[in-house]
Amino acid sequence: MTTNVLSKLIPKRGSTFAPKRVGRGGALGSTSGKGDKGQKARAGGRVRWGFEGGQTPMMRRLPKFGFSNVAFQTKYDVINLDQLNNFDKEATLELFEKKGLLKYGRVKILGRGELKKAVTVTAHKVSESARAAIEKAGGKVELIAAPGEISAKIAVSRAKNKAAKAAVVAARKSARK
């Protein structure tokens, strides 16, 4: 039969103390352990968070200005032409992810290095020099819309629909007159 030693451990005699129950009277004297006078000796005598005794608090002394777009900026994983040489015939987001090249999920192809074979590249953005080099090597570039963005085709169709609706509204207004 084994006994659990951890459950039988107790602290050494005299090493632990009960907390002083301040403000409860008893053997702590006439001020009940709170000292003489002052805000902290009174009932409910605490100061609020950030209060510095009437001095202008730190929060108000420090300047507050500016804006940082770091939390909202769109970040792209950069893949250069020399890295595309490691792919056979096509380079897609799934293949980039398998090779461990993705961190942010959006890909931009840049023109550093030399492309030695024809590759069909699927990415969110491509620089002009990279596009020219890919097409010169006999490959193709396919742009895809990033999550939350709309493609150019959808944007054009939405603009046409908006213009058509505006024309219908204008026709109705002129018919009422």
C-alpha positions as a Markdown table, in Angstrom:
| # | Residue | x | y | z |
|---|---|---|---|---|
| 1 | Met | 0.0 | 0.0 | 0.0 |
| 2 | Thr | 1.5 | 3.3 | -1.1 |
| 3 | Thr | 0.7 | 6.6 | 0.6 |
| 4 | Asn | 0.6 | 9.9 | -1.2 |
| 5 | Val | 3.5 | 11.9 | 0.4 |
| 6 | Leu | 2.5 | 15.2 | -1.2 |
| 7 | Ser | -0.9 | 15.2 | 0.5 |
| 8 | Lys | 0.7 | 14.8 | 4.0 |
| 9 | Leu | 3.2 | 17.7 | 3.6 |
| 10 | Ile | 2.7 | 20.6 | 6.0 |
| 11 | Pro | 4.6 | 23.9 | 6.4 |
| 12 | Lys | 7.3 | 24.1 | 9.2 |
| 13 | Arg | 5.9 | 25.4 | 12.5 |
| 14 | Gly | 6.2 | 29.2 | 12.7 |
| 15 | Ser | 6.8 | 29.7 | 9.0 |
| 16 | Thr | 3.3 | 30.8 | 8.1 |
| 17 | Phe | 1.2 | 33.6 | 9.7 |
| 18 | Ala | -2.4 | 34.6 | 9.5 |
| 19 | Pro | -2.9 | 38.0 | 7.8 |
| 20 | Lys | -3.3 | 41.0 | 10.1 |
| 21 | Arg | -7.0 | 41.8 | 10.1 |
| 22 | Val | -6.7 | 45.6 | 10.0 |
| 23 | Gly | -9.6 | 47.7 | 11.1 |
| 24 | Arg | -11.3 | 45.0 | 13.1 |
| 25 | Gly | -10.6 | 46.2 | 16.7 |
| 26 | Gly | -9.3 | 43.8 | 19.3 |
| 27 | Ala | -5.7 | 43.6 | 20.3 |
| 28 | Leu | -4.4 | 46.0 | 17.6 |
| 29 | Gly | -4.9 | 49.1 | 19.7 |
| 30 | Ser | -7.1 | 52.2 | 19.5 |
| 31 | Thr | -6.5 | 52.7 | 15.7 |
| 32 | Ser | -7.1 | 49.0 | 14.9 |
| 33 | Gly | -3.8 | 48.6 | 13.1 |
| 34 | Lys | -4.5 | 51.4 | 10.6 |
| 35 | Gly | -2.2 | 54.1 | 12.0 |
| 36 | Asp | -3.1 | 57.6 | 13.0 |
| 37 | Lys | -5.3 | 59.8 | 10.8 |
| 38 | Gly | -5.3 | 60.3 | 7.0 |
| 39 | Gln | -7.3 | 59.0 | 4.1 |
| 40 | Lys | -6.0 | 55.4 | 4.5 |
| 41 | Ala | -7.1 | 55.3 | 8.1 |
| 42 | Arg | -10.7 | 56.0 | 7.2 |
| 43 | Ala | -13.4 | 53.5 | 6.3 |
| 44 | Gly | -13.3 | 53.0 | 2.5 |
| 45 | Gly | -10.1 | 55.0 | 2.4 |
| 46 | Arg | -8.6 | 53.9 | -0.8 |
| 47 | Val | -7.6 | 56.0 | -3.8 |
| 48 | Arg | -8.8 | 55.2 | -7.3 |
| 49 | Trp | -6.5 | 53.7 | -9.9 |
| 50 | Gly | -4.2 | 56.3 | -11.3 |
| 51 | Phe | -4.7 | 58.8 | -8.6 |
| 52 | Glu | -1.5 | 60.5 | -7.5 |
| 53 | Gly | -2.6 | 62.6 | -4.6 |
| 54 | Gly | -3.8 | 65.6 | -6.6 |
| 55 | Gln | -0.7 | 65.8 | -8.7 |
| 56 | Thr | -1.5 | 65.7 | -12.5 |
| 57 | Pro | -1.5 | 61.9 | -13.1 |
| 58 | Met | 0.9 | 60.2 | -15.5 |
| 59 | Met | -1.9 | 59.4 | -17.9 |
| 60 | Arg | -2.6 | 63.2 | -18.4 |
| 61 | Arg | 1.1 | 64.2 | -18.4 |
| 62 | Leu | 2.1 | 62.0 | -21.3 |
| 63 | Pro | 1.4 | 63.2 | -24.9 |
| 64 | Lys | -1.4 | 61.6 | -26.8 |
| 65 | Phe | -1.1 | 62.1 | -30.6 |
| 66 | Gly | -0.5 | 60.2 | -33.8 |
| 67 | Phe | -1.9 | 57.0 | -35.2 |
| 68 | Ser | -0.1 | 53.8 | -36.2 |
| 69 | Asn | -1.5 | 51.6 | -39.0 |
| 70 | Val | 0.6 | 48.6 | -38.0 |
| 71 | Ala | -2.3 | 46.7 | -36.7 |
| 72 | Phe | -4.4 | 47.3 | -39.8 |
| 73 | Gln | -1.8 | 47.1 | -42.6 |
| 74 | Thr | -2.0 | 44.5 | -45.3 |
| 75 | Lys | 1.0 | 42.3 | -45.2 |
| 76 | Tyr | 2.2 | 40.2 | -48.1 |
| 77 | Asp | 4.6 | 37.2 | -48.3 |
| 78 | Val | 7.3 | 38.2 | -50.8 |
| 79 | Ile | 8.4 | 35.5 | -53.2 |
| 80 | Asn | 11.1 | 36.3 | -55.7 |
| 81 | Leu | 11.8 | 34.9 | -59.2 |
| 82 | Asp | 14.8 | 32.8 | -58.0 |
| 83 | Gln | 12.5 | 31.0 | -55.6 |
| 84 | Leu | 10.1 | 30.1 | -58.4 |
| 85 | Asn | 12.8 | 27.9 | -59.9 |
| 86 | Asn | 12.0 | 25.4 | -57.2 |
| 87 | Phe | 8.5 | 24.8 | -58.6 |
| 88 | Asp | 7.5 | 22.5 | -61.5 |
| 89 | Lys | 5.1 | 24.0 | -64.1 |
| 90 | Glu | 2.9 | 25.8 | -61.5 |
| 91 | Ala | 3.2 | 27.8 | -58.3 |
| 92 | Thr | 0.0 | 28.1 | -56.3 |
| 93 | Leu | -0.8 | 29.2 | -52.7 |
| 94 | Glu | -1.1 | 25.6 | -51.6 |
| 95 | Leu | 2.4 | 24.8 | -53.0 |
| 96 | Phe | 3.8 | 27.9 | -51.3 |
| 97 | Glu | 2.3 | 26.8 | -48.1 |
| 98 | Lys | 3.7 | 23.3 | -48.4 |
| 99 | Lys | 7.2 | 24.8 | -48.9 |
| 100 | Gly | 6.8 | 26.9 | -45.8 |
| 101 | Leu | 6.9 | 30.2 | -47.7 |
| 102 | Leu | 3.6 | 31.6 | -46.3 |
| 103 | Lys | 3.2 | 33.6 | -43.1 |
| 104 | Tyr | 0.5 | 36.1 | -43.8 |
| 105 | Gly | -1.5 | 34.3 | -46.5 |
| 106 | Arg | -1.2 | 36.9 | -49.3 |
| 107 | Val | 1.5 | 36.5 | -51.9 |
| 108 | Lys | 3.4 | 39.1 | -53.9 |
| 109 | Ile | 5.8 | 38.1 | -56.6 |
| 110 | Leu | 8.9 | 40.3 | -57.0 |
| 111 | Gly | 11.5 | 40.4 | -59.7 |
| 112 | Arg | 14.8 | 39.6 | -57.9 |
| 113 | Gly | 16.8 | 36.8 | -59.5 |
| 114 | Glu | 16.4 | 35.0 | -62.8 |
| 115 | Leu | 13.6 | 32.6 | -63.8 |
| 116 | Lys | 15.0 | 29.7 | -65.8 |
| 117 | Lys | 11.8 | 27.8 | -66.7 |
| 118 | Ala | 8.1 | 28.3 | -67.6 |
| 119 | Val | 5.9 | 28.5 | -64.5 |
| 120 | Thr | 2.2 | 29.3 | -64.1 |
| 121 | Val | 2.1 | 31.6 | -61.0 |
| 122 | Thr | -1.0 | 32.2 | -58.9 |
| 123 | Ala | -0.6 | 35.2 | -56.6 |
| 124 | His | -2.4 | 38.2 | -55.2 |
| 125 | Lys | 0.1 | 40.8 | -56.6 |
| 126 | Val | 2.9 | 40.7 | -59.1 |
| 127 | Ser | 5.4 | 43.5 | -59.9 |
| 128 | Glu | 5.8 | 44.6 | -63.5 |
| 129 | Ser | 9.4 | 43.3 | -63.7 |
| 130 | Ala | 8.4 | 39.9 | -62.3 |
| 131 | Arg | 5.4 | 39.7 | -64.7 |
| 132 | Ala | 7.7 | 40.5 | -67.7 |
| 133 | Ala | 10.3 | 37.9 | -66.6 |
| 134 | Ile | 7.6 | 35.2 | -66.1 |
| 135 | Glu | 6.0 | 35.8 | -69.5 |
| 136 | Lys | 9.5 | 36.0 | -71.1 |
| 137 | Ala | 10.3 | 32.5 | -69.7 |
| 138 | Gly | 7.0 | 31.2 | -71.2 |
| 139 | Gly | 5.0 | 31.2 | -68.1 |
| 140 | Lys | 1.7 | 32.8 | -67.1 |
| 141 | Val | 0.5 | 35.0 | -64.2 |
| 142 | Glu | -2.9 | 34.5 | -62.6 |
| 143 | Leu | -4.0 | 37.1 | -60.2 |
| 144 | Ile | -6.5 | 36.2 | -57.4 |
| 145 | Ala | -8.5 | 38.4 | -55.1 |
| 146 | Ala | -7.3 | 38.5 | -51.5 |
| 147 | Pro | -9.7 | 37.5 | -48.7 |
| 148 | Gly | -12.0 | 40.5 | -48.1 |
| 149 | Glu | -11.2 | 42.1 | -51.5 |
| 150 | Ile | -13.2 | 42.0 | -54.6 |
| 151 | Ser | -11.9 | 41.2 | -58.1 |
| 152 | Ala | -11.8 | 43.7 | -60.9 |
| 153 | Lys | -14.6 | 42.0 | -62.8 |
| 154 | Ile | -16.9 | 42.2 | -59.8 |
| 155 | Ala | -16.0 | 45.8 | -59.2 |
| 156 | Val | -16.9 | 46.7 | -62.8 |
| 157 | Ser | -20.2 | 44.8 | -62.7 |
| 158 | Arg | -21.1 | 46.6 | -59.4 |
| 159 | Ala | -20.3 | 50.0 | -61.0 |
| 160 | Lys | -22.5 | 49.1 | -64.0 |
| 161 | Asn | -25.4 | 48.0 | -61.7 |
| 162 | Lys | -25.1 | 51.2 | -59.7 |
| 163 | Ala | -25.2 | 53.3 | -62.9 |
| 164 | Ala | -28.2 | 51.4 | -64.1 |
| 165 | Lys | -30.1 | 51.9 | -60.8 |
| 166 | Ala | -29.3 | 55.6 | -60.9 |
| 167 | Ala | -30.7 | 55.8 | -64.4 |
| 168 | Val | -33.9 | 54.0 | -63.3 |
| 169 | Val | -34.3 | 56.4 | -60.3 |
| 170 | Ala | -33.8 | 59.4 | -62.6 |
| 171 | Ala | -36.4 | 58.1 | -65.1 |
| 172 | Arg | -38.9 | 57.6 | -62.3 |
| 173 | Lys | -38.3 | 61.2 | -61.0 |
| 174 | Ser | -38.8 | 62.7 | -64.4 |
| 175 | Ala | -42.0 | 60.6 | -65.0 |
| 176 | Arg | -43.5 | 62.1 | -61.8 |
| 177 | Lys | -43.1 | 65.6 | -63.0 |
